[in-house]
Amino acid sequence: MRVTTRHIVLLIIIVIFGMIFFSYVGSLYRQYQREEYKADLAEEIKKLDEDKSKLEKLLEYVRTDEYRELKAKENLGQKVAGETVVVIPPTMDLSGSKQAENKVPISERPILEQWLVYFFGDK
């Protein structure tokens, strides 16, 4: 088989079309990646806007007198005129009965007692 000028021209045309094809495919892939990146950024922007609006609402609440009064009561022990503060000791429940101070956790009790607590409740 003899290589003619026609064969060389045909080979050059095939190589050129191949280069154009791969260049086009690469360009499409890069464009797809950019679109995907833009979609991810848009989603992140949406999430950040939601977070920003939540924080703005929280800041608006923190600036209110209601919040200041609540924090003054909790942290500084202050009260509003006419209010009565009642302190409930931690060893008392609301019914007034004493709670067991030396109660052993269930996991540290003997296994038989753990089963009794499981089936019949803690007394």
Z-matrix of the N, CA and C atoms (Angstrom, degrees):
N
C 1 1.446
C 2 1.522 1 109.14
N 3 1.240 2 113.58 1 131.59
C 4 1.445 3 120.53 2 -176.29
C 5 1.528 4 110.21 3 -103.17
N 6 1.327 5 117.53 4 134.02
C 7 1.464 6 122.63 5 179.08
C 8 1.515 7 107.60 6 -83.74
N 9 1.307 8 112.89 7 120.76
C 10 1.460 9 117.64 8 -179.73
C 11 1.509 10 109.93 9 -108.48
N 12 1.270 11 115.12 10 174.24
C 13 1.455 12 120.99 11 177.90
C 14 1.528 13 110.46 12 -62.77
N 15 1.323 14 115.11 13 -34.61
C 16 1.473 15 119.08 14 179.03
C 17 1.519 16 110.85 15 -61.85
N 18 1.310 17 117.47 16 -41.88
C 19 1.462 18 121.08 17 179.59
C 20 1.530 19 111.17 18 -64.40
N 21 1.271 20 116.50 19 -40.87
C 22 1.475 21 120.87 20 179.58
C 23 1.518 22 110.27 21 -65.76
N 24 1.325 23 118.01 22 -43.75
C 25 1.472 24 121.61 23 178.74
C 26 1.518 25 109.93 24 -63.51
N 27 1.332 26 117.55 25 -43.32
C 28 1.463 27 121.55 26 178.64
C 29 1.523 28 110.54 27 -62.28
N 30 1.313 29 118.27 28 -42.51
C 31 1.460 30 122.13 29 177.89
C 32 1.533 31 110.92 30 -62.87
N 33 1.305 32 117.05 31 -42.17
C 34 1.475 33 120.72 32 179.05
C 35 1.530 34 110.08 33 -64.30
N 36 1.322 35 117.85 34 -41.46
C 37 1.469 36 121.47 35 179.10
C 38 1.525 37 110.18 36 -63.96
N 39 1.334 38 117.53 37 -42.66
C 40 1.466 39 121.09 38 179.06
C 41 1.528 40 110.19 39 -63.16
N 42 1.315 41 117.23 40 -43.32
C 43 1.470 42 120.89 41 179.19
C 44 1.521 43 110.22 42 -63.32
N 45 1.316 44 118.12 43 -42.60
C 46 1.471 45 121.43 44 179.94
C 47 1.526 46 110.26 45 -63.98
N 48 1.343 47 117.41 46 -46.05
C 49 1.469 48 119.70 47 178.32
C 50 1.534 49 111.12 48 -63.63
N 51 1.312 50 116.50 49 -37.45
C 52 1.469 51 120.00 50 176.71
C 53 1.515 52 111.60 51 -62.37
N 54 1.311 53 117.25 52 -42.96
C 55 1.470 54 121.17 53 178.66
C 56 1.522 55 110.21 54 -64.88
N 57 1.324 56 116.71 55 -42.26
C 58 1.475 57 120.15 56 178.50
C 59 1.523 58 110.10 57 -63.82
N 60 1.326 59 117.32 58 -43.31
C 61 1.464 60 121.42 59 179.98
C 62 1.527 61 111.18 60 -60.85
N 63 1.339 62 117.82 61 -49.61
C 64 1.464 63 120.78 62 -179.05
C 65 1.520 64 111.51 63 -66.15
N 66 1.301 65 117.71 64 -34.45
C 67 1.454 66 121.28 65 176.58
C 68 1.527 67 110.17 66 -64.67
N 69 1.332 68 116.45 67 -42.46
C 70 1.468 69 121.72 68 180.00
C 71 1.530 70 110.48 69 -65.43
N 72 1.328 71 116.93 70 -44.64
C 73 1.470 72 120.90 71 179.03
C 74 1.529 73 110.17 72 -62.72
N 75 1.305 74 116.80 73 -42.73
C 76 1.470 75 119.98 74 177.49
C 77 1.513 76 111.38 75 -62.24
N 78 1.310 77 117.10 76 -39.84
C 79 1.463 78 121.60 77 178.16
C 80 1.526 79 110.96 78 -64.08
N 81 1.340 80 116.78 79 -43.26
C 82 1.469 81 120.11 80 177.32
C 83 1.520 82 111.60 81 -62.21
N 84 1.332 83 116.93 82 -40.15
C 85 1.459 84 120.21 83 179.44
C 86 1.529 85 111.44 84 -65.31
N 87 1.318 86 117.64 85 -43.06
C 88 1.469 87 120.89 86 178.04
C 89 1.530 88 110.57 87 -63.30
N 90 1.332 89 116.88 88 -38.80
C 91 1.460 90 120.57 89 177.97
C 92 1.530 91 110.29 90 -64.57
N 93 1.327 92 116.98 91 -41.52
C 94 1.467 93 121.36 92 176.99
C 95 1.530 94 110.46 93 -60.64
N 96 1.324 95 117.28 94 -43.58
C 97 1.463 96 121.08 95 178.72
C 98 1.523 97 111.11 96 -62.48
N 99 1.335 98 116.66 97 -41.23
C 100 1.470 99 119.92 98 178.98
C 101 1.525 100 111.04 99 -63.91
N 102 1.323 101 117.67 100 -41.97
C 103 1.465 102 121.13 101 178.85
C 104 1.525 103 111.09 102 -63.92
N 105 1.312 104 115.90 103 -40.81
C 106 1.457 105 120.26 104 177.86
C 107 1.530 106 110.34 105 -64.19
N 108 1.304 107 116.72 106 -41.75
C 109 1.465 108 121.73 107 178.58
C 110 1.525 109 110.41 108 -63.87
N 111 1.329 110 116.60 109 -42.09
C 112 1.462 111 120.69 110 178.07
C 113 1.530 112 111.02 111 -62.87
N 114 1.336 113 117.28 112 -39.78
C 115 1.462 114 120.86 113 178.67
C 116 1.530 115 110.38 114 -64.95
N 117 1.329 116 117.10 115 -41.22
C 118 1.463 117 120.59 116 177.18
C 119 1.523 118 111.03 117 -63.04
N 120 1.329 119 116.52 118 -41.95
C 121 1.467 120 119.93 119 179.00
C 122 1.527 121 111.06 120 -65.79
N 123 1.337 122 117.43 121 -39.21
C 124 1.462 123 120.63 122 178.73
C 125 1.526 124 110.42 123 -63.48
N 126 1.332 125 116.62 124 -39.77
C 127 1.463 126 120.43 125 178.11
C 128 1.528 127 110.46 126 -65.45
N 129 1.321 128 116.25 127 -41.72
C 130 1.466 129 120.21 128 179.30
C 131 1.531 130 110.67 129 -66.09
N 132 1.326 131 116.99 130 -38.62
C 133 1.464 132 120.78 131 177.60
C 134 1.522 133 110.24 132 -62.67
N 135 1.335 134 116.59 133 -41.95
C 136 1.458 135 120.91 134 178.95
C 137 1.528 136 110.45 135 -61.63
N 138 1.331 137 116.45 136 -44.42
C 139 1.468 138 120.53 137 179.44
C 140 1.527 139 110.80 138 -64.01
N 141 1.326 140 116.57 139 -42.77
C 142 1.461 141 120.14 140 179.66
C 143 1.531 142 111.42 141 -65.71
N 144 1.335 143 117.61 142 -35.76
C 145 1.463 144 120.54 143 176.42
C 146 1.529 145 110.89 144 -64.87
N 147 1.344 146 116.62 145 -39.81
C 148 1.462 147 119.97 146 176.91
C 149 1.528 148 110.42 147 -63.56
N 150 1.334 149 116.37 148 -44.63
C 151 1.463 150 120.31 149 178.34
C 152 1.528 151 110.69 150 -61.80
N 153 1.317 152 116.10 151 -40.26
C 154 1.459 153 120.74 152 -179.86
C 155 1.524 154 110.18 153 -63.55
N 156 1.333 155 117.29 154 -42.36
C 157 1.465 156 119.21 155 -178.89
C 158 1.532 157 110.27 156 -67.42
N 159 1.347 158 116.95 157 -37.84
C 160 1.470 159 119.56 158 176.42
C 161 1.524 160 110.61 159 -62.44
N 162 1.334 161 116.34 160 -43.68
C 163 1.459 162 119.75 161 -179.41
C 164 1.526 163 111.79 162 -67.56
N 165 1.327 164 116.85 163 -35.37
C 166 1.463 165 119.60 164 176.66
C 167 1.526 166 110.90 165 -64.50
N 168 1.347 167 116.49 166 -40.64
C 169 1.468 168 119.93 167 177.07
C 170 1.517 169 111.00 168 -64.75
N 171 1.339 170 116.33 169 -40.57
C 172 1.458 171 119.98 170 178.06
C 173 1.523 172 110.50 171 -64.34
N 174 1.322 173 117.09 172 -42.65
C 175 1.463 174 120.78 173 178.54
C 176 1.524 175 110.64 174 -63.00
N 177 1.317 176 116.09 175 -40.25
C 178 1.467 177 120.26 176 178.02
C 179 1.528 178 110.41 177 -61.86
N 180 1.350 179 116.55 178 -40.86
C 181 1.465 180 120.16 179 178.44
C 182 1.524 181 111.00 180 -68.24
N 183 1.330 182 116.95 181 -40.78
C 184 1.468 183 120.60 182 -178.29
C 185 1.529 184 110.75 183 -63.60
N 186 1.318 185 117.03 184 -29.71
C 187 1.465 186 120.43 185 -179.73
C 188 1.534 187 113.17 186 -80.23
N 189 1.335 188 118.57 187 -4.99
C 190 1.466 189 120.54 188 -178.33
C 191 1.527 190 110.98 189 -80.10
N 192 1.317 191 115.54 190 158.08
C 193 1.463 192 121.44 191 177.13
C 194 1.525 193 110.81 192 -66.78
N 195 1.334 194 116.68 193 -31.98
C 196 1.462 195 121.25 194 179.52
C 197 1.529 196 110.86 195 -59.25
N 198 1.317 197 116.59 196 -43.90
C 199 1.460 198 121.02 197 179.96
C 200 1.532 199 110.16 198 -67.73
N 201 1.305 200 117.06 199 -44.00
C 202 1.474 201 120.47 200 179.35
C 203 1.519 202 110.58 201 -60.01
N 204 1.328 203 116.44 202 -42.59
C 205 1.465 204 120.86 203 179.42
C 206 1.525 205 110.37 204 -63.88
N 207 1.324 206 117.13 205 -43.07
C 208 1.458 207 121.35 206 179.56
C 209 1.523 208 111.02 207 -61.92
N 210 1.328 209 117.65 208 -46.05
C 211 1.459 210 120.80 209 -179.80
C 212 1.533 211 111.39 210 -67.57
N 213 1.309 212 116.98 211 -35.38
C 214 1.463 213 119.65 212 177.39
C 215 1.528 214 109.93 213 -64.70
N 216 1.311 215 116.77 214 -37.77
C 217 1.471 216 119.87 215 178.14
C 218 1.529 217 110.46 216 -68.47
N 219 1.329 218 116.56 217 -45.93
C 220 1.463 219 120.25 218 -176.04
C 221 1.526 220 112.63 219 -69.52
N 222 1.312 221 117.24 220 -47.70
C 223 1.465 222 120.52 221 -170.51
C 224 1.526 223 113.93 222 -93.96
N 225 1.315 224 116.92 223 -32.95
C 226 1.462 225 119.24 224 -174.12
C 227 1.525 226 113.30 225 -107.22
N 228 1.331 227 116.92 226 -5.46
C 229 1.458 228 120.42 227 178.44
C 230 1.520 229 112.80 228 71.78
N 231 1.310 230 118.62 229 19.47
C 232 1.458 231 120.76 230 -179.96
C 233 1.522 232 110.04 231 -81.13
N 234 1.325 233 115.46 232 162.96
C 235 1.456 234 120.24 233 177.51
C 236 1.520 235 109.46 234 -142.51
N 237 1.316 236 114.74 235 160.10
C 238 1.461 237 121.53 236 177.99
C 239 1.520 238 107.91 237 -83.44
N 240 1.311 239 117.07 238 149.18
C 241 1.461 240 120.98 239 179.81
C 242 1.528 241 109.62 240 -56.69
N 243 1.325 242 116.43 241 130.81
C 244 1.451 243 121.19 242 -179.95
C 245 1.522 244 113.57 243 94.40
N 246 1.309 245 117.69 244 -7.52
C 247 1.460 246 121.02 245 178.91
C 248 1.519 247 109.94 246 -87.45
N 249 1.314 248 116.14 247 148.25
C 250 1.455 249 121.30 248 174.89
C 251 1.526 250 107.64 249 -116.39
N 252 1.309 251 116.14 250 128.71
C 253 1.455 252 121.10 251 -179.27
C 254 1.518 253 108.38 252 -98.41
N 255 1.338 254 116.11 253 129.01
C 256 1.455 255 121.96 254 177.96
C 257 1.526 256 107.16 255 -116.67
N 258 1.331 257 115.43 256 125.97
C 259 1.456 258 120.35 257 179.64
C 260 1.525 259 107.90 258 -103.00
N 261 1.335 260 116.59 259 123.13
C 262 1.460 261 121.71 260 179.00
C 263 1.516 262 107.31 261 -102.51
N 264 1.325 263 117.62 262 119.26
C 265 1.464 264 120.01 263 179.44
C 266 1.528 265 110.12 264 -61.86
N 267 1.329 266 117.92 265 148.58
C 268 1.469 267 120.49 266 -177.52
C 269 1.518 268 114.30 267 -65.48
N 270 1.357 269 118.49 268 -20.08
C 271 1.460 270 119.97 269 -179.36
C 272 1.519 271 111.95 270 -87.51
N 273 1.315 272 117.60 271 1.32
C 274 1.463 273 121.04 272 179.83
C 275 1.524 274 108.61 273 -114.36
N 276 1.351 275 116.41 274 137.88
C 277 1.447 276 118.01 275 171.58
C 278 1.527 277 108.05 276 -95.52
N 279 1.304 278 118.07 277 -178.70
C 280 1.460 279 121.10 278 -174.40
C 281 1.515 280 112.99 279 -67.69
N 282 1.334 281 119.10 280 -23.12
C 283 1.463 282 120.85 281 179.65
C 284 1.520 283 111.58 282 -80.04
N 285 1.331 284 117.72 283 -10.59
C 286 1.456 285 121.23 284 176.71
C 287 1.511 286 113.25 285 96.12
N 288 1.332 287 119.68 286 -6.22
C 289 1.454 288 120.82 287 179.99
C 290 1.522 289 110.10 288 -82.75
N 291 1.324 290 115.29 289 149.76
C 292 1.472 291 120.85 290 179.91
C 293 1.528 292 109.75 291 -75.10
N 294 1.331 293 115.91 292 139.44
C 295 1.460 294 120.50 293 174.09
C 296 1.521 295 108.11 294 -88.33
N 297 1.312 296 115.63 295 152.34
C 298 1.461 297 119.34 296 177.84
C 299 1.523 298 108.55 297 -68.93
N 300 1.336 299 115.31 298 119.80
C 301 1.459 300 119.63 299 -176.59
C 302 1.521 301 111.59 300 -81.40
N 303 1.316 302 117.72 301 -30.25
C 304 1.460 303 121.31 302 -175.72
C 305 1.528 304 111.09 303 -105.84
N 306 1.281 305 118.78 304 38.40
C 307 1.455 306 122.89 305 -178.00
C 308 1.527 307 109.86 306 -73.25
N 309 1.325 308 116.78 307 129.37
C 310 1.466 309 122.66 308 -179.19
C 311 1.522 310 108.38 309 -83.81
N 312 1.330 311 118.40 310 133.22
C 313 1.468 312 120.15 311 177.69
C 314 1.529 313 111.25 312 -59.37
N 315 1.313 314 116.12 313 148.86
C 316 1.461 315 121.12 314 -175.81
C 317 1.527 316 111.05 315 -59.43
N 318 1.326 317 118.01 316 -38.41
C 319 1.467 318 120.66 317 -176.99
C 320 1.522 319 112.84 318 -66.18
N 321 1.336 320 118.10 319 -18.03
C 322 1.469 321 121.13 320 -179.18
C 323 1.526 322 112.23 321 -99.30
N 324 1.315 323 118.06 322 -0.19
C 325 1.465 324 121.41 323 178.82
C 326 1.528 325 109.73 324 -83.19
N 327 1.343 326 116.92 325 163.56
C 328 1.473 327 119.93 326 175.43
C 329 1.528 328 110.76 327 -60.07
N 330 1.332 329 116.69 328 152.63
C 331 1.461 330 121.44 329 -173.42
C 332 1.525 331 112.37 330 -60.77
N 333 1.335 332 117.67 331 -37.47
C 334 1.459 333 120.41 332 179.36
C 335 1.525 334 110.59 333 -62.95
N 336 1.323 335 115.88 334 -41.71
C 337 1.460 336 120.17 335 178.96
C 338 1.530 337 110.70 336 -67.12
N 339 1.350 338 117.68 337 -35.86
C 340 1.467 339 120.77 338 176.56
C 341 1.518 340 110.57 339 -61.69
N 342 1.353 341 117.59 340 -41.10
C 343 1.469 342 120.58 341 178.39
C 344 1.531 343 110.66 342 -66.48
N 345 1.311 344 117.32 343 -40.33
C 346 1.473 345 119.99 344 178.53
C 347 1.533 346 110.81 345 -62.62
N 348 1.319 347 115.94 346 -40.75
C 349 1.465 348 120.20 347 177.47
C 350 1.526 349 109.77 348 -65.52
N 351 1.336 350 116.89 349 -38.15
C 352 1.463 351 120.90 350 -179.23
C 353 1.538 352 110.53 351 -63.48
N 354 1.349 353 116.52 352 -45.22
C 355 1.459 354 119.32 353 -175.92
C 356 1.530 355 113.63 354 -83.56
N 357 1.330 356 118.03 355 -37.27
C 358 1.462 357 120.49 356 -171.54
C 359 1.537 358 113.69 357 -113.58
N 360 1.305 359 117.71 358 -3.80
C 361 1.460 360 120.66 359 178.64
C 362 1.516 361 111.41 360 89.06
N 363 1.320 362 115.75 361 165.65
C 364 1.463 363 121.86 362 -178.49
C 365 1.509 364 108.78 363 -89.77
N 366 1.326 365 116.66 364 130.68
C 367 1.476 366 120.70 365 -178.56
C 368 1.502 367 110.98 366 -107.34
